[in-house]
Every structure is written in structure tokens, then in C-alpha cells.
Amino acid sequence: MKNLTNNNSNGGVTYGNNVLLSMIRLAAQEISGVGSLQGKGVKIDVVGNIVNVDVSINVYYGVSCSDVAFRIQNNIKRNLETSTTYKAGKINVNIVGVEFRDSKDANTL
């Protein structure tokens, strides 16, 4: 497990790599229209104080892919910057598949 450290004049904060991955994973899954994460789902690259993110998702059939991707980007940025001392860099959303809802869930987003 890789630890990520941010220091300021008041001391330092150390984040486990898994903490950032979990935060980003949850931020992506919160968005309606996201069916699931694909594979490992999230890849991060930390350069200094900037976190670059790649998220691979499946979306539900019938949703606007561009709208879902935009909302994921905003949610990840907001969660990352309000919960940690890091800044969001590039947030790439890769839509790799489409999922179909169960017939009982077909009318809900």
C-alpha cells in the first residue's frame, strides 16, 4: 500500500492509496445512470499535490453518456478537494459498456 503525504505549516497528513481509491470509487457510484465500475474501476496518478484519475464504468441503457460522465467528473472533483488537501487534475471517464436494468427497475434512474 502506497502512502501519500501532504505537508503544510501545521503538520502533515498521510493518506493511504486505498483511501483515495475508495473515495473516488464511491463518488463515481453515487451518480445515477452508473451501472457498475469496470474491472478495477479506478486508477490514480498523484503528481505533487495533483491527483489525476481514470475511471472505467458501465452505464445503464438509455442514459446520456455525456451527462453521466460530466456528473462523475464534478462529483469526484468536489469529493476529492473537500475531503483531502489534494487538487483534482485530469478526470477521465471511460464508458466501456452498457448494462440493462431489471424490468422492475426499468422506470427509475
C-alpha positions in Angstrom: 0.0 0.0 0.0 1.4 3.3 -1.0 1.1 6.3 1.4 0.5 9.8 0.1 1.7 12.6 2.3 0.7 16.3 2.2 2.6 18.7 4.5 1.8 22.3 5.5 2.9 24.6 8.2 0.7 22.9 10.8 2.0 19.4 10.2 1.4 16.6 7.8 -1.5 14.3 6.7 -0.8 10.9 5.3 -3.4 9.2 3.1 -3.3 5.6 2.2 -3.6 5.0 -1.5 -6.6 2.8 -0.8 -8.4 5.8 0.9 -8.2 7.9 -2.2 -9.3 5.0 -4.4 -12.3 4.3 -2.2 -13.3 7.9 -2.1 -13.2 8.2 -5.9 -14.9 4.8 -6.4 -17.8 5.9 -4.2 -18.1 9.3 -5.8 -18.5 7.6 -9.2 -21.0 5.1 -8.0 -23.2 7.8 -6.4 -24.2 9.1 -9.8 -27.5 7.8 -11.2 -27.0 6.1 -14.5 -23.8 4.3 -13.5 -24.4 0.6 -13.7 -21.0 -0.6 -12.2 -17.3 0.0 -12.3 -15.5 -2.0 -14.9 -12.5 -4.1 -13.8 -10.6 -2.5 -11.1 -12.6 0.7 -11.9 -10.3 3.4 -10.8 -6.7 4.3 -11.5 -5.0 7.3 -9.9 -1.7 9.1 -10.5 -0.5 11.6 -7.9 1.9 14.3 -9.0 2.8 16.6 -6.2 -0.5 18.0 -4.9 -2.5 17.0 -8.1 -4.4 13.7 -8.4 -5.2 12.5 -12.0 -8.0 10.0 -12.2 -9.1 7.4 -14.7 -12.5 5.8 -14.1 -13.9 2.9 -16.2 -17.7 2.4 -15.9 -20.7 0.6 -17.4 -23.8 2.8 -17.8 -27.4 1.8 -17.9 -29.1 1.6 -21.2 -31.0 4.7 -22.1 -29.0 7.3 -20.1 -27.0 10.1 -21.6 -23.4 9.0 -21.5 -22.0 12.6 -21.7 -24.3 13.7 -18.9 -23.3 10.8 -16.6 -19.5 11.4 -17.4 -19.9 15.1 -16.6 -21.6 14.5 -13.3 -19.0 11.9 -12.3 -16.2 14.3 -13.1 -17.8 17.0 -11.0 -18.6 14.7 -8.1 -15.1 13.2 -8.0 -13.6 16.7 -8.0 -15.8 18.0 -5.3 -15.3 15.0 -3.0 -11.5 14.9 -3.5 -11.0 18.7 -2.9 -13.3 19.0 0.1 -12.2 15.8 1.8 -8.5 16.0 1.3 -5.8 18.6 0.7 -5.3 17.4 -2.9 -6.4 19.1 -6.0 -8.1 17.3 -8.9 -6.2 17.2 -12.1 -7.4 15.3 -15.2 -10.5 13.2 -14.5 -11.0 10.8 -17.4 -14.3 8.8 -17.5 -14.1 5.8 -19.8 -17.5 4.3 -20.6 -16.7 0.7 -21.6 -20.1 -1.0 -21.6 -23.9 -0.8 -21.2 -26.0 -2.7 -18.7 -29.7 -3.4 -18.8 -31.8 -2.8 -15.7 -34.1 -5.4 -14.3 -37.7 -5.0 -15.6 -38.8 -3.9 -12.0 -36.2 -1.1 -12.0 -36.7 0.0 -15.6 -38.6 3.2 -14.7 -36.1 4.5 -12.2 -32.9 6.4 -12.8 
